[in-house]
Amino acid sequence: MNTTPKQREIIKNKIGDLSRKYIIKPYTITKANALGVVVKPSSRKNKKIDVYDKNNNYLVSVGAKGYSDYPTYLELEKLGVYRSGHAKKRRLLYRKRHNRDRSIIGSAGYYADKLLW
């Protein structure tokens, strides 16, 4: 499902340009705490989040800037940009698309799945 020009304008006005600095959502922080990792805004220009262990050792960078994720879709649903259930549908499609790498514990795909979806 593509975003219409009107929806893109609403998104830009409400939450900013998705390709700019990513703001880590409470959803992701809660998931990180449950996994026993720490998340910080990524130091890599094309990634959203850097993941660290509890000893502050870098593990991996996840999430491509410019693309939405589950917490962002939830936020956009609340703002009325998308209908209720859109975030859940996007999550199912993401998981189907990334089924091979999301179950490899410790991989970027694993952390992206657990923290952003």
WOZI-V381833 format. One record per residue. N is the residue number from 1. PSI is psi in whole degrees, 0 to 359 (999 if undefined). OMEGA is omega in radians with two decimals (999 if undefined). NEAR is the number of other C-alpha atoms within 8 Angstrom. Layout:
BEGIN
<<N,PSI,OMEGA,NEAR> <N,PSI,OMEGA,NEAR>>
END
This chain:
BEGIN
<<1,122,-3.12,2> <2,152,3.08,3> <3,133,3.14,6> <4,161,3.08,6> <5,322,3.13,6> <6,317,3.11,6> <7,319,3.12,9> <8,321,3.11,9> <9,318,3.11,8> <10,316,3.13,9> <11,313,-3.12,12> <12,319,-3.14,10> <13,325,-3.06,7> <14,315,-3.06,6> <15,1,3.09,7> <16,177,-3.13,8> <17,125,-3.09,8> <18,343,-3.12,12> <19,354,3.11,8> <20,191,-3.10,8> <21,129,-3.12,7> <22,133,3.07,10> <23,120,-3.10,5> <24,127,-3.08,9> <25,154,3.09,8> <26,325,3.10,6> <27,312,-3.10,8> <28,321,3.12,11> <29,318,3.10,12> <30,315,3.13,8> <31,321,3.13,10> <32,316,3.11,12> <33,319,3.13,9> <34,328,3.12,7> <35,347,-3.12,6> <36,30,3.10,8> <37,168,3.12,11> <38,138,3.10,12> <39,142,3.11,10> <40,155,3.04,8> <41,139,-3.04,11> <42,144,3.04,10> <43,352,3.10,6> <44,133,-2.95,7> <45,334,-3.10,5> <46,9,-3.12,6> <47,156,-3.11,13> <48,314,-2.94,14> <49,140,2.91,13> <50,137,-3.12,15> <51,133,-3.14,14> <52,152,3.01,13> <53,179,-3.08,11> <54,342,3.09,8> <55,12,3.12,5> <56,26,3.04,7> <57,129,-3.14,7> <58,134,3.08,8> <59,305,-3.02,9> <60,159,3.00,9> <61,139,-3.11,12> <62,160,3.05,13> <63,114,3.10,10> <64,129,3.06,8> <65,148,-3.13,12> <66,350,3.11,8> <67,147,3.11,8> <68,168,3.08,8> <69,177,-3.06,9> <70,310,3.14,12> <71,326,3.11,11> <72,316,3.09,9> <73,320,3.09,12> <74,316,3.12,9> <75,318,-3.14,8> <76,328,3.03,11> <77,315,-3.14,13> <78,329,3.12,7> <79,353,3.13,7> <80,9,3.12,7> <81,320,3.11,10> <82,156,3.08,9> <83,157,3.07,7> <84,136,-3.13,6> <85,348,-3.13,6> <86,317,-3.12,10> <87,317,-3.14,11> <88,319,3.11,8> <89,316,3.12,8> <90,322,3.12,9> <91,315,3.12,11> <92,318,3.11,8> <93,320,3.10,8> <94,311,-3.09,9> <95,325,3.09,10> <96,316,-3.11,7> <97,327,-3.04,6> <98,27,-3.04,9> <99,326,-3.10,8> <100,316,-3.00,6> <101,346,-3.05,9> <102,347,-3.12,15> <103,2,3.12,8> <104,101,-3.04,9> <105,130,3.12,7> <106,349,-3.13,7> <107,165,3.09,10> <108,320,3.11,10> <109,321,3.11,12> <110,310,-3.11,13> <111,324,3.08,14> <112,315,3.14,12> <113,313,-3.07,10> <114,326,-3.05,8> <115,328,-3.05,11> <116,350,-3.10,11> <117,999,999,10>>
END
